Amino acid sequence: MTQSAIMNTSVGRWIGGSLTEKRDTDMDDRPIPADKQQYEIGIAYRKDDPKLPELFRAIAGHAWNEFARDPSAQQKIGQAAQYFPQYPQVLDGFSWKISDGDKPNRKGQVSEHTRGHYVFYFKSSFPIRCANQQNAEIPADQIKRGYFVDVSFTCAGNGETGDRAGVYLNPQFVRLIAFGEEIRGGVSAAEAFANAPVPSQLPPGASAMPVAGNPAAMPAGVPQGQMPGFPQTGAPTGMPASSPPAGMPANGFPPSNNGLPAQPNAFPSNQPGFPVPGVPTTPGPGAPAAFPGGNAPSPTGFPGNPAVQPHPTFANGPGMPGFPGA
């Protein structure tokens, strides 16, 4: 199957996977053979992201062309392109590598990081390259889970049929756009020790205070709150008082941002746009009438069935390059 042209996402939050380690177990925690392991990341995009429909139609356009000889797949692609992102159920039956963040997982849970989002899953057999806002390449470990990024990627059909038919989303670059609260694996300390209070009785040899020989221990005779080698609070030092250097605060310490640069806006307004492809206004060879532009009624099961109108850009816009009728 062929790779699409490069596409660019809007800004999303990296919420899962790893940029530096390949995934070695599957969804059922079964080992993945070494030659099948890949780098995988999940990026969450808000469901109300205004660029999401255009991005999805670009992916659907390439998928339509990839599955030109599979009418069943084309019907699913066409319906999804009409109704996504309003109706998550149109993703069913075709492997888009996109999940509904409000849908419970196998354990019946919904992650706090995915609520109100769609999650796009990107995979690569090769290390994923990363860049900063100046498009200079940076080490992957400088981007942490929880930070905000955009992704440059291509897509390709997976060559499967039936419900296994779908696309791959292949990352070319992940670009750091803004910082966010870091997402760490596992439970928090509060969750881990929720039912285990600090014991009041200590075993023999245990001390509530640092003991001699411990680098953190305080020497005997030093008053509490008094560090050795420093003058006692309020005692004269023999040195005249002086004003702090120009530009320094009165406490003598330079201003700090915890060593981090000033954080940019998490959602800048000048992100690169997407291609604005349309789709054919007449079905291609072998395509079902349910594809946008056909005369069949809207798919059943959607709210307000007869009143639901296809996305005007998708149904009536200019032809997508590579689509039938373009």
C-alpha positions as CSV (number, residue, x, y, z in Angstrom):
1,M,0.0,0.0,0.0
2,T,1.2,3.5,-0.8
3,Q,2.1,6.3,1.7
4,S,0.0,9.5,1.5
5,A,1.5,13.0,1.3
6,I,2.7,14.5,4.6
7,M,-0.2,15.8,6.8
8,N,0.0,18.0,9.9
9,T,-2.2,17.7,12.9
10,S,-3.4,20.5,15.2
11,V,-2.1,20.8,18.8
12,G,-2.9,17.8,20.9
13,R,-1.7,16.4,24.2
14,W,0.6,13.4,24.3
15,I,-1.2,11.0,26.7
16,G,0.3,7.5,26.1
17,G,3.0,5.4,24.7
18,S,6.7,6.1,24.5
19,L,9.0,8.1,22.2
20,T,12.1,6.3,23.4
21,E,11.0,2.6,24.0
22,K,9.3,0.2,21.7
23,R,6.1,-1.4,22.9
24,D,6.8,-5.0,24.0
25,T,3.3,-6.2,25.1
26,D,-0.1,-6.1,23.3
27,M,-3.5,-5.0,24.7
28,D,-3.8,-8.3,26.5
29,D,-0.4,-8.1,28.0
30,R,1.0,-10.8,25.8
31,P,4.6,-10.4,24.7
32,I,5.2,-8.9,21.2
33,P,8.0,-10.6,19.3
34,A,11.1,-8.4,19.0
35,D,10.8,-8.1,15.2
36,K,7.2,-6.9,15.5
37,Q,7.8,-4.3,18.2
38,Q,7.2,-0.6,17.3
39,Y,7.3,2.9,18.9
40,E,3.7,3.9,19.6
41,I,2.2,7.1,20.9
42,G,-1.3,8.3,21.6
43,I,-2.2,12.0,21.1
44,A,-5.5,13.3,22.4
45,Y,-7.3,16.0,20.3
46,R,-10.3,17.9,21.6
47,K,-13.6,16.8,20.0
48,D,-14.4,20.5,19.3
49,D,-11.0,21.1,17.6
50,P,-12.1,23.1,14.4
51,K,-9.3,21.5,12.3
52,L,-10.3,17.9,13.2
53,P,-12.9,17.4,10.4
54,E,-10.5,18.6,7.7
55,L,-7.7,16.4,9.0
56,F,-10.0,13.3,9.1
57,R,-11.2,13.9,5.5
58,A,-7.6,14.1,4.3
59,I,-7.0,10.6,5.9
60,A,-10.3,9.3,4.5
61,G,-9.4,10.6,1.1
62,H,-6.2,8.5,1.0
63,A,-8.1,5.5,2.5
64,W,-10.8,5.7,-0.2
65,N,-8.1,5.5,-2.9
66,E,-6.3,2.7,-1.1
67,F,-9.4,0.6,-0.9
68,A,-10.7,1.4,-4.4
69,R,-11.4,-2.4,-5.0
70,D,-13.2,-2.9,-1.7
71,P,-16.8,-1.6,-1.9
72,S,-17.5,-2.6,1.7
73,A,-14.5,-0.6,3.0
74,Q,-15.4,2.3,0.8
75,Q,-18.9,2.5,2.2
76,K,-17.5,2.7,5.8
77,I,-14.9,5.3,4.7
78,G,-17.6,7.4,3.0
79,Q,-20.0,7.3,6.0
80,A,-17.2,8.1,8.4
81,A,-16.1,11.1,6.3
82,Q,-19.6,12.4,6.3
83,Y,-20.4,12.2,10.0
84,F,-17.1,12.4,11.9
85,P,-16.4,13.9,14.4
86,Q,-20.0,14.4,15.4
87,Y,-20.8,10.7,15.7
88,P,-18.0,8.5,17.1
89,Q,-19.9,5.3,16.1
90,V,-18.9,5.8,12.4
91,L,-15.4,4.8,13.3
92,D,-16.6,1.2,13.9
93,G,-15.9,-1.5,11.4
94,F,-12.7,0.1,10.0
95,S,-9.4,0.4,11.7
96,W,-8.8,4.2,11.7
97,K,-6.2,4.1,14.5
98,I,-8.5,6.6,16.3
99,S,-10.5,6.0,19.4
100,D,-13.3,7.8,21.2
101,G,-11.9,9.1,24.5
102,D,-15.3,9.0,26.2
103,K,-15.8,5.3,25.5
104,P,-14.9,3.1,28.5
105,N,-11.9,0.7,28.0
106,R,-12.0,-3.0,28.6
107,K,-12.1,-2.5,32.3
108,G,-15.1,-0.2,32.0
109,Q,-13.0,2.9,32.8
110,V,-12.7,6.3,31.1
111,S,-9.3,8.0,31.5
112,E,-9.3,11.6,32.9
113,H,-6.8,12.4,30.1
114,T,-9.1,11.4,27.2
115,R,-12.5,12.7,28.3
116,G,-13.9,15.0,25.6
117,H,-11.1,14.0,23.1
118,Y,-10.4,11.7,20.2
119,V,-7.1,9.8,20.5
120,F,-5.0,9.2,17.4
121,Y,-2.4,6.4,17.6
122,F,0.8,6.8,15.7
123,K,3.3,3.9,15.1
124,S,6.8,3.6,13.7
125,S,9.3,0.8,13.4
126,F,12.0,3.5,13.7
127,P,12.8,6.0,16.4
128,I,10.4,9.0,16.2
129,R,12.2,12.2,15.5
130,C,11.3,15.3,17.5
131,A,11.6,19.1,17.1
132,N,11.1,22.3,19.0
133,Q,9.1,25.4,17.9
134,Q,12.0,26.5,15.8
135,N,11.9,23.2,13.9
136,A,15.3,22.3,15.2
137,E,15.7,18.6,16.0
138,I,15.8,17.8,19.7
139,P,16.3,14.5,21.7
140,A,13.0,12.6,22.2
141,D,13.4,12.5,26.0
142,Q,12.9,16.3,26.1
143,I,9.2,15.8,25.4
144,K,7.3,14.3,28.4
145,R,3.9,12.6,28.4
146,G,1.4,15.4,29.2
147,Y,3.1,18.0,27.0
148,F,1.4,19.5,24.0
149,V,2.6,18.6,20.5
150,D,1.7,18.6,16.9
151,V,2.6,15.7,14.5
152,S,3.7,15.5,11.0
153,F,2.7,12.1,9.5
154,T,1.7,10.0,6.6
155,C,-1.0,7.4,6.3
156,A,-1.3,4.1,4.4
157,G,-3.8,1.3,4.0
158,N,-3.1,-1.9,5.9
159,G,-4.0,-4.2,3.0
160,E,-6.6,-6.1,5.1
161,T,-10.3,-6.7,4.2
162,G,-13.5,-6.8,6.1
163,D,-13.5,-5.5,9.7
164,R,-9.7,-5.7,9.7
165,A,-9.3,-3.2,6.9
166,G,-7.8,0.1,8.0
167,V,-4.9,2.5,7.8
168,Y,-1.6,3.1,9.6
169,L,-0.7,6.6,10.9
170,N,3.1,6.9,10.5
171,P,4.8,9.8,12.4
172,Q,7.5,11.7,10.7
173,F,8.2,14.3,13.4
174,V,6.7,15.2,16.8
175,R,7.0,18.9,17.5
176,L,7.0,20.3,21.1
177,I,4.5,23.2,21.2
178,A,3.8,23.7,24.9
179,F,4.4,22.3,28.3
180,G,1.7,20.6,30.4
181,E,1.3,18.6,33.6
182,E,3.5,15.6,33.2
183,I,1.6,12.2,33.0
184,R,3.5,9.5,34.9
185,G,2.9,5.8,34.7
186,G,1.3,3.9,37.5
187,V,-0.6,5.2,40.5
188,S,0.2,8.3,42.5
189,A,1.7,8.1,46.0
190,A,-1.6,9.1,47.5
191,E,-3.4,6.3,45.7
192,A,-0.7,3.8,46.5
193,F,-0.8,4.5,50.3
194,A,-4.4,5.5,50.6
195,N,-5.2,2.7,53.1
196,A,-1.8,2.5,54.7
197,P,-1.2,5.3,57.3
198,V,2.4,6.0,58.5
199,P,2.9,3.6,61.4
200,S,3.3,5.1,64.9
201,Q,5.5,2.2,66.2
202,L,8.9,1.8,64.6
203,P,11.1,-1.3,64.6
204,P,14.3,-1.5,66.7
205,G,17.1,0.7,65.2
206,A,14.7,3.0,63.3
207,S,14.7,6.7,64.1
208,A,12.3,9.4,63.3
209,M,15.3,11.8,62.9
210,P,18.5,11.4,60.9
211,V,21.2,9.4,62.7
212,A,24.9,9.9,63.0
213,G,26.8,9.0,59.8
214,N,23.9,10.0,57.6
215,P,25.0,12.9,55.3
216,A,21.6,14.5,56.1
217,A,22.1,14.2,59.8
218,M,22.5,17.4,61.9
219,P,25.6,17.6,64.2
220,A,24.9,17.4,67.9
221,G,24.6,20.7,69.6
222,V,23.3,22.6,66.6
223,P,20.0,24.3,67.5
224,Q,17.0,23.3,65.5
225,G,16.7,25.4,62.3
226,Q,20.4,26.4,62.6
227,M,22.8,25.1,59.8
228,P,26.4,24.5,60.8
229,G,28.9,27.0,59.3
230,F,26.3,29.8,59.1
231,P,26.1,32.7,61.6
232,Q,23.4,32.4,64.2
233,T,20.3,34.3,63.3
234,G,20.5,37.9,64.6
235,A,24.2,37.6,65.6
236,P,26.6,40.2,64.2
237,T,28.9,38.9,61.5
238,G,31.5,41.7,61.5
239,M,30.6,42.5,57.9
240,P,28.8,45.8,57.1
241,A,25.3,45.5,55.7
242,S,25.1,46.1,52.0
243,S,22.4,46.4,49.4
244,P,21.8,43.6,47.0
245,P,23.2,44.0,43.5
246,A,21.1,45.9,41.0
247,G,18.4,43.7,39.6
248,M,18.6,41.2,42.4
249,P,15.7,40.8,44.9
250,A,16.2,41.6,48.5
251,N,16.6,38.0,49.5
252,G,19.7,37.7,47.3
253,F,18.4,34.9,45.1
254,P,17.8,35.4,41.4
255,P,14.2,35.0,40.1
256,S,13.5,31.4,39.1
257,N,11.0,29.5,37.0
258,N,12.2,26.1,38.2
259,G,14.8,26.0,35.5
260,L,12.1,26.0,32.8
261,P,11.6,28.6,30.0
262,A,8.4,30.6,30.0
263,Q,5.6,28.5,28.8
264,P,4.0,29.4,25.5
265,N,0.3,29.3,24.9
266,A,-0.8,25.7,24.8
267,F,-2.9,26.3,21.7
268,P,-1.1,28.9,19.5
269,S,-3.2,30.4,16.7
270,N,-0.6,30.0,14.0
271,Q,-0.4,26.3,13.7
272,P,0.2,24.9,10.2
273,G,-3.1,24.2,8.5
274,F,-4.3,21.0,6.8
275,P,-5.1,20.3,3.2
276,V,-8.8,21.0,2.6
277,P,-9.7,18.1,0.4
278,G,-13.2,17.3,-0.7
279,V,-14.6,14.0,-1.9
280,P,-16.2,12.9,-5.2
281,T,-19.8,14.1,-5.8
282,T,-20.5,10.8,-7.6
283,P,-19.7,7.3,-6.4
284,G,-16.6,5.7,-7.9
285,P,-16.6,2.4,-9.6
286,G,-18.1,-0.2,-7.4
287,A,-18.9,2.3,-4.6
288,P,-22.2,2.0,-2.8
289,A,-24.9,4.6,-3.2
290,A,-24.4,5.4,0.5
291,F,-21.2,7.2,-0.3
292,P,-21.6,11.0,-0.1
293,G,-23.3,12.2,-3.2
294,G,-25.4,9.0,-3.6
295,N,-29.1,8.9,-3.4
296,A,-29.4,6.4,-0.5
297,P,-30.8,7.7,2.8
298,S,-28.5,8.5,5.6
299,P,-27.2,5.6,7.6
300,T,-29.6,4.3,10.2
301,G,-28.9,4.8,13.9
302,F,-27.8,8.4,13.7
303,P,-29.7,11.0,15.7
304,G,-32.4,12.8,13.6
305,N,-31.7,10.5,10.6
306,P,-33.6,12.4,7.8
307,A,-32.4,15.8,9.1
308,V,-28.7,14.9,9.3
309,Q,-26.9,16.6,6.4
310,P,-23.5,15.6,5.1
311,H,-20.6,17.9,5.8
312,P,-20.9,20.5,3.0
313,T,-17.2,20.5,2.2
314,F,-17.1,16.7,2.0
315,A,-20.2,16.3,0.0
316,N,-20.0,19.2,-2.4
317,G,-16.5,20.5,-2.3
318,P,-13.8,20.1,-5.0
319,G,-12.6,16.6,-5.8
320,M,-9.9,15.1,-3.6
321,P,-6.8,14.3,-5.6
322,G,-6.8,10.6,-6.2
323,F,-10.5,10.2,-5.6
324,P,-12.7,9.0,-8.4
325,G,-14.1,12.0,-10.3
326,A,-11.3,14.3,-9.2
